[in-house]
Amino acid sequence: MPEYDNTNKGAAFRKDNANPKAPKWAGPLNVEGKDFEISVWEKTSKQGDVFLSFGIKEPWKKGVDSHNKAKGNGFQPQGREDDSDIPF
């Protein structure tokens, strides 16, 4: 049986979350062979029309600080080798 090809396809699954700002839907998305995560919020416009708002990002990987990587600020947590100059 041929393997399923998910190129240029995605899916969003309903998320139950108590946080009202959290996305109501989330799931995988593939664009031209590259994997992403999609988040979907249900919102209401000022005119009262319901619409969907989308967010797309690279998949979360354990051990990678994607929050700071996305900012491009070069932040990398580092330990101190010598704490002798700390006054406490």
N, C-alpha and C positions, 0 to 999 in steps of 0.2 A: 504494500500500500504506500503511495507517495506521501511524503511528509507535508504537513500543512504549511502553506506560505502566508505569513502574516505581514508581508511587505505592504506598506501604505494602508494599514488597517489599525484599528484600535477598538477599545471597549471601555466603558465607564460603568462602575458598579456603585450602587447606592451605599452611602456611608451613614451610619447612625452615630452622631457626635453631639454631645451636649453644648459644645461651643458654637454659638450662632454665626461666628465668622469663619468657621471651618467649611471646606467644600462639602456639598451634599453628595457629590459623585466623584469618583477617582478611578484611574486604571492605566493600563499600558497603551502606548501609541507608537507606531513605527512609521517613520517617514524616510523613504528611499533607503531602507536597510538600517537606519539608525534608530535605536530605542529611546523613548522619552516616557515621562509620566505626565498624565493629563489630570487636571483638577477642574471641576465644574461647580459653579455656584448658581443657585436660583435667585434672581434679584427682581426687584420691581422698580420701574422707571418713575420719574416724577409725575408722569401722566397716568400711572397706574397699570401700565403694561408689564406683564411678566416676561422676562428674558433670561437667557443663559449667558454667563460670563465664564471664559475659559482661561486657564493658566497652563503653560507647558514648560517643563524643565527636564534636565537630564536626570536619569534614575539615581536615587540615593544609593550610595555605596558605603558600607561600613568602613570606618577609619578615615574617611575623606570629609574634610570640613567644607562642604559645598556652600554653606551660607556665606562664609568669608571669601571663598573662591569666586563666587558670583559677584561679590562687591569689587573684586580686583584690587583689594587693598594689601595683598601680600601677607596678611596676618597668618602667622604660624605660632601656636602656643609653644613656648620653650621653657625649660627648667633653668634654674640658675646653678652655676657651678660653685660659686663662692658666695655664701650668705653672711660673711664676716662684717660687712659694712652696714648691715641692717641693725638699727639701734634698739631692737627689742628681742 
